[in-house]
Amino acid sequence: MDITLPTIPAGVLVLLALVAPYAIGALNGVLPFVTKPWQKKVLAVLFAVVLGAAVLAFYFVYTGDTVPNWPTLLLLGVVVVQASYALFTKSSASAVEAKVTPGETLRRDQR
C-alpha cells in the first residue's frame, strides 16, 4: 500500500503538532467545562483534527491543489500531537494548563 502525502502540508502539520500540546493545555485550563480526563482526551483529538483541517485549508487556498490522501494527513496530525505530548511536552504542557487554570493558587493570601 503506497501512501503519498505532499511534503509541505505534512511538514507544516508536524511542526504545528509539536507545539499543539501547549495550546491544548491552555484550552484545558481555560475552558471551565473540561474537567474529566475523558473530556481532555476528546479535546486533544478534536484539536488535532481541527489543526489538520486548517493545514489542508491553508494548503488549498495557497496552491489551489487538494491533498489526495487527506484522511491520512488528519490521522498523522492526531498521532504527532499525541506522541509529542507523551514523549516530550507532558510536564511543560501540564504546567501551562496549571498556570492558566482559574481559581487554583498555592498562595494563601490569594485564596
N, C-alpha and C positions, 0 to 999 in steps of 0.2 A: 504494500500500500504506500503510495507516494503522496506525501503531504507537502505542498509547496505554498509557502507564505511569502509575500513581498517583504523584503528586508527592512525597508523603512518603517512600515507600521509595526512590525514585530519588535524592532529595536526601540521605537518610541514607547510602545506598550510596556516593554520590560523596564525601561528607565523610569517610567511613571509608576509602575507597580512596585519598584523598590522603595519608593518614598510613600506609597499609599498607606502602609500601616500607621504612619503618623497621622494622616488625615482621618483614618478610621478610628484611631484612639481619641482624637479630638471630637469626632462626632459622637462616640460613645459617652464622652464626658459631658457634652453639651446637651444632647437630646435627653429629656427627662424620662421618656417612656422606655428607654433602652436600659434595663436593669438586670435582666436574667441572662445567663450565659447563652441560651439558645437565641435570644434576640440579638446579642452581639455577633454571633456566628452568621445569622441571616443578614445583618447589616454589612458584614465584611464581604460576603459573597455578592450581595446586591451592588455594593460599591465597586467591586472588581468588574462586574458585568457592565455597569454604567461607565466605568473608566474605559473598558474595551470598546463600548459603543461610541464614546466620544472620540477615541482614536480613529475608529472607522469613519465616522462622520467628517472629521478633520481631513483625513486622507482623501475622501471622496470630493470634498469641497476644493481641496488644494490641487488634486490631479485630474479629477473627473473620472477616474477609474474605480471600479468596485473591487473589493478583495474577494477572490473566488471562494476561499475557504474561511469565511467569516466566523462560523461556529468554532472552528479550531482556534482562531485568534482569541475569541472570548474565553475559551477554556484555558488557553495559555495565560491569559491575564489572571484568572482565578488561581491557577497553580502558582504563578510567580508571586502574587500577593501573599498567599498563604505560606509559601516557602520562605519568603523574605521575613515574614513575621516569626515563623518558627525557628529559623536559623540565625537571623541577625538582629532584628529590631524589637524583640519581645520586651526586654527590660526598658528600653528607651521609649517605645510606644506606650507601654503601661504607665511610664512616668508622665508622658504628655496627657494621657487620659486622666490620671490623678490630679494633675495640675489644673485642668480646665473643668473638673467636676465641681459644681457649685455646692456650697454648704459644708464641705468637708475640709477642715483645717486642723492642724496639730497645735496651733497656738491657743492658749487658754484665754487670752484677752480678746479674741475674735469669735468666740462661740456664741 
